[in-house]
Amino acid sequence: MAPAGTLTRLLSVGVRPRPLGLHILKAATPGPAWPSSRTLGNATAPAPSEPESSDDLQDRVLSEPLKHSDFFNVKELFSVRSLFNARVHLGHKAGCRHRFMEPYIFGSRLGQDIIDLDQTAAHLQLALNFTAHVAYRKGIILFVGRNRQFSHLIENTARACGEYAHTRYFKGGLLTNAPLLLGPGVRLPDLLIFLNTLNNVFEPHVAVRDAAKMNIPTVGIVDTNCNPCLITYPVPGNDDSPPSVRLFCHLFRVTISRAKDRRRQVEALYRLQSQEGAERRGPADPPPPEARPA
Amino acid sequence: MAAPCVSCCALLSYRLFFRGKVNLAPRQVLWKAAAAELPTVSGSQISRLRHTTVLTTKKNVAALRRETYTVDFIKKQIDEFNIGKRHLANMMGEDPETFTQEDIDRAIAYLFPSGLFEKRARPIMKHPEQIFPKQKAIQWGEDGRPFHFLFYTGKQSYYSLMHDAYGKLLNLEKHKNELQAKGLFSEEAKTKDLIGSRWLIKEELEEMLVEKLSDQDYEQFIRLLERLLTLQCGAAEEEFLQSFRRSVTIQSKKQLIEPVRYDKQGMAFSTSEGKRKSAKAEAVVYEHGSGRIKVNGIDYLLYFPVTQDREQLMFPFHFLDRLGKHDVTCTVSGGGRSAQAGAIRLAVARALCSFVTEEEVEWMRQAGLLTADPRIRERKKPGQEGARRKFTWKKR
């Protein structure tokens, strides 16, 4: 599995736990699942269709959200007014402005840059939608931020969603040399969310560059002094005020929880459907007398 | 001194041999002397004297890699250890049920006597937990997702500890703010718990967390705990803090005073011991006497012919102005004459403490009469004539 681009890597996220998916099905459905049909000595006719249907199931579960533009309805979680109330539009002083952030800046008031919230809303919707899809496909999400003021908040957010956080000193080869630092056979994060793109010395966080090297997509809140270049889904916004960071943490938490719940629901739904389908098929053709070859 | 000469002669001879032209005239004496010592060698053998660098490549040797022990392996080792313990008990004729670790050590020392000086190189039989270093189990599940939410930091236990401690700090501050808002907040002094205990050291913390820490990490952690201390804590926080405190045995600064004993005649006396270098002395000082001192049954004037030694014996009495008032009987062994005198002096001073006021005991301590002299003979070092004396330095 050597994904060339970000998209193939994401699509293979769902592909990897396929054997696990089968295990789940086996454990959860005591009824006419694939192995039990063999042990009961049922008809050969249902047997070939069962493994295909579980694969089919997995494909359907994973492809269903991709058919809609906003499957998880992230638009309702925020509005431009709520962003404004959380002071997301406040940037740094004009002297701190980064050149590449100029497209996202609405203007400057008394020397302080104001971020264009319409653009922010659009970017945020894309970012949240993407996060939801990653969480739906059971990807590993890593929250990164080096602002000491919000370190505790970010770690709590990560724990609440069941994802991971790294708001401490970032060791050099953590992503690029992971088998050595974290153990052989470690699974790298599938998405990095930056609550603060800069580190404590106002330089771009090492993880931004390393994630780009390792083909890991990133979502990041970029302030007016940050470099949005290497971030896949930048969200221009304030990363220094407590209400702003609290709002973003809340949004990410709700999105991820929602996506995970949706996944569970969809899996349960399709499992029920396949169960009903098999039951309907079962009484229709009576089992033949000969024993099924092992 | 001979060896370097031979080797340089050998190299010299080889160079001469290889160059072809033999310039023997100025070095003839040297060459002949060397030739007499060296066995007759052929060209190939001499060429072996040439020094070559060996290219060492880093190999994936098992000894260099960090050994990882699986849980099953450790369990198997523990079972084998328990069975072996029972066999050993049977061998030694003891009861397998009550066979302790000390018994095991004694049995192994008996069955496998070893004369090795390095204690750690001798055969041991201990519980596998003490032999195999504690290691972390695999950190993630079947699907690859790590169990701990701070796994990707690298030091999950340490950072999770910091996270919890900081969480407690925030809760306490919030609680304090609430109380202050209501006006129910009251200051309380809280230093009693800290006396007689210390924060755990970095090695202890590393052992607790099974993780390597840096000095800065440790200092940060201690600073956080100190900050927690300054706030008023509830019972749970107290317990949390106490789990990081270790007790420190307080050594009493008071002098140990021997109790006064009474012998058959009703005479009050006091006994104590003293040491100096390798001399050991035991002195019995009687409260009432006329200043007679007997050493090993011999009068001190005859036992110590040198005035200096006798002055040493008299010094404690002279210091307390009790020169002719006490009788002393002592036994001494080991050391030389000066060491024996010093040992007796210490023993006598300690014995006198029981007949004297506390103030005078303090004066004696300050005078150095009650301190054992820690100086011992320094060992001779190789390459030197004595402990400090070097061999005579010759310029050429």
Chai-1 contact restraints between the chains, C-beta under 6 A:
chainA,res_idxA,chainB,res_idxB,connection_type,confidence,min_distance_angstrom,max_distance_angstrom,comment,restraint_id
A,P17,B,D143,contact,1.0,0.0,6.0,A-B,restraint_1
A,L20,B,D143,contact,1.0,0.0,6.0,A-B,restraint_2
A,L142,B,Y152,contact,1.0,0.0,6.0,A-B,restraint_3
A,H152,B,Y166,contact,1.0,0.0,6.0,A-B,restraint_4
A,E155,B,H163,contact,1.0,0.0,6.0,A-B,restraint_5
A,A158,B,F149,contact,1.0,0.0,6.0,A-B,restraint_6
A,R159,B,F149,contact,1.0,0.0,6.0,A-B,restraint_7
A,Y164,B,F149,contact,1.0,0.0,6.0,A-B,restraint_8
A,Y164,B,Y152,contact,1.0,0.0,6.0,A-B,restraint_9
A,H166,B,Y152,contact,1.0,0.0,6.0,A-B,restraint_10
A,H166,B,T153,contact,1.0,0.0,6.0,A-B,restraint_11
A,R168,B,T153,contact,1.0,0.0,6.0,A-B,restraint_12
A,R168,B,Y159,contact,1.0,0.0,6.0,A-B,restraint_13
A,K171,B,G154,contact,1.0,0.0,6.0,A-B,restraint_14
A,R187,B,G144,contact,1.0,0.0,6.0,A-B,restraint_15
